[in-house]
Amino acid sequence: MSHVIIISVVRDFSMYEKCVRGNPNCIVADFAVFDNRVENRGLPYLYNRFLSSRPKDEDAWYMFCHEDFELKEPIGPLLDKLDSQSLWGPIGARTTRHFVYYKWELLGRVWQCDRNGHNLLQMGEAVPLGTEVETFDCQCLLVHSSLVSCFDLGFDENLTFDLYVEDFCMNAHEKSNGRIRSRIIPMAACHWSGGNMSERYYRHEAYLKRKYPNSSATGTASLSLGGKITFFWKLTIWARKAKRFLCN
């Protein structure tokens, strides 16, 4: 059975205990937990602290997940299906060209609810194992230790609390000259919170456009990440903005 270490940055330990540490579906895992109640550091900074502490020859899956990400099925059998040369996550996004516009797709499926368990809803749609995406949502990322050591992968600490997994995917793709792909792992899971599109989020979007001037991707909440956007992609963005304006 594959060795897995689940890494979480925690402020609400009762939620973490319920969803992660005390979850019987995670019983085969080891755990790395960062208490962020006082330090309040960005997640990438603490995730990098974990990575820098690991031996270079370690053979393990690293599962970076939020304190409120609850697996609803055992993690061990899921990992045994995976290719260690890809990145994996339960939900992500991609764009595909359709004639004169781009189609934005949310791929993979998780459940989402409020922190009190109310307003349960399905996010995304189930897809086959290995379906390729451009980026994952930050709630959960699986990466094998061999990729981290081989390509010196890490998290961008400028992104603090938004888009750091999207950046991880884009960075891994660039560093490997396209060899590292991001793929969906179907898993039964629930995220006990939703995203917040704050001013910080849009600031981080702008940062990624500067960081990746010659490439672009999409995210679960972003039509474009990176600086290279074709005219037809711009048409898609304008059309979505116009639709949102007319609907309001």
N, C-alpha and C positions, 0 to 999 in steps of 0.2 A: 504494500500500500504506500502511496506517495506521502512523503513528509510535508506537512503544511504548517506554516506559522501565520497566525492571524494578528495583524497589527492595527491597533485602534488608538485614536487620541480621544480622551474621555473627559467630559465635564459632568455628565449625569450618570453616576455609577449604578444607580438602580436600573436605568434603561440598558446600560451596557451588560449588566449581569443577566437581565432577562433575554436580551437579543443575541448576545455573543458568548460571554464567558460561561454562563450557566445553561446555554442552549445545548440540549442533548445531541443535536445534529452536528455539533462541533467537537464532540468528545475526543476525536482522534487528533485534534490540533494542539499545537503549543500556542502560547499567547504572549504577545508583546504589547504592553499597555503603557500609555503616557498620560499621567494625571495633569490635565491642562487647566485645572480650576484656579490656580494662582499665576502660573507662568503666562498662560494665554498666548502661546506662540502659534504661528501659522502651521497648518498641518504639513506642508512640504518640509519645513524646517525639522519637525519631529520625525517625519518619515525618513528623511536623509540621515538623521541621527541613528535610526535603526539600521539603515543600510551600511553606514560606515562602521558599525559595530560587528558586522557579520564576517566570518572567514571567507576568503576568496574562493575556496574550493567547496563551499557548502552545496549540498544537493537537496534543495527544498523549494516548495512553492511558497511565495510570499503573497498573502491575501490582505490587501490594504482596504479596510472597510470602516464605515462610520459606526459610531457607538449604537446607532438605532437601526442597523441593517440586520434583519433576522432571517436566517436560513430556515426553510421549511422542509428540507430534506437533507440526509447525511452528506457531508462534504467529501468524504473519502471516495466513494464510487464515482462522483463527478470528476474528480481530479484524475482518476485513472484513465479517463477518455481523452485527455488533453495532450496536444503537441507542445513540448516545452520550448519550441522556437517561435511561438506566437504569444501575443498578449491576449488576455481573456477577460471578459466582463459579462454581466447579465443583461445589460441594456446599453445601446449606443446609437450612433446616427451616421448617415452617409448621404451624399448627393449623387444623383446620376443624371446624365444629359438626356433630355427628351426633346429632339428637334431644336426649337429655339428657346428652350428654357431648361432649368434644372429642377429635378424633383427631390425635395427633402424628405428623408425617410427616418422614422424612429423605429429601430429594430431591436428585438428582444423584449422581454416582458418581466416586470416586477409589479407587485401590489404596493400601494401607497396609502397611508392613513395618517390622521393626526396623532399626536403623541399620547392622546387619551384613547386611541383605538377607533375613534369615530371617523366617518367620511371615507370609508374604505373604497378604493377605486383601482382599476387596472390601468397601468401605464404601459403602452406599447402592445405589440402582438408577438406571439410565439413564433420563432424561426428555427430552422434546423441547426444542430451543432456545427460550429465552424463558419457560419455565415459571416462574411467580412463586412466590417464597418470602418469608418475613418477614425472615430474617437469613441470613448466610453464616458458615461456619466461618472462623477466623482464618488458616488456612493460605494462602489466596489471595483477593485482592480486586482487581477491575478497575474503575477509575473514570476517566471522561474529564476532562481538565483543565478543559473548559468548565463542568462541573458544580461543580467545586471553586471556581472563581473566581466563578461566578454566585451560589452559595448560601453562600459562605464556609465550605466543609466542612473538617473536620479531625478529628483523633482526640483522644479524652478521655484526658489524661495521668494521670488518677487510676486508670486501669485497668491500667497497667503491662504485664502479660504475659497477661491473660485478658480475653475478651469485648470487646475494643476494636473488632473488626470488626462484631460484633453491634450495639454501640452506634452505630457509624458508619451502619449501615443504618437504625436507628431514628431517629437524629438527622436524617439526610437526608430521611426520610419526613416528619418533623414540620416541618422548615424549609421544605420545598417544598409544604406543605399537601397531602401525599399524591401529588404529581405524580411524584416520584422513586420508582421501583419497583425491587425487587431481583429479578433474574432469573438463571436457570441457563444457563451456557454449557457444553454437553457438551464435554469434552476428555479425552483419554487422559492420565492423570497419576498419579504415585505420590508419596505422602508418606512419607518415610523415618523416621517416628516417630509416636507416638500422643499423645493428650492426657493430662493429669494433673489429676485432680479434687482439688486440694489445698484447704487451708483458705482460701487466698487466692482461689481460684475462687468459693467460697461467699460470701466477703466482697464480692467484686465483684458477684455476683448481687444481694445485699442493697442495694448501692450503686445499681444500676440501678432497683430497685424504688422507691427514694427519688427518683431523678432523673426518672423517668417515672411519676408518680402517676396520671395520667389516661389512660395507654395501656399496652398490653402486647403482647408478641410471644413467640416461642419461639426456641430455639437448637438446634444440633446436639447439645448435651449438657444443655440446660435446657428444662424444660417451660414455664416462664414467666419472662419478663423484663419489668420494668416493674410498676407498682403496681395496675393495673386488672385484677382477676381476678373473673370472674363466679362465681356459685354452682356452675354446671355445670362450669366449668373446675376449681374446687376438688374437685368429685366425681371428676374424671378423675385429679387428682394423688393424692387419697386412695386411689383404686383401684389406681394403679400402685405406691404405697408398700405397700399391703396385699399385692399380688401378689409384690413383691420379698421381703417379710417371710416369706410362706408358702413361697416357693421356697427360702429359705435355711434 
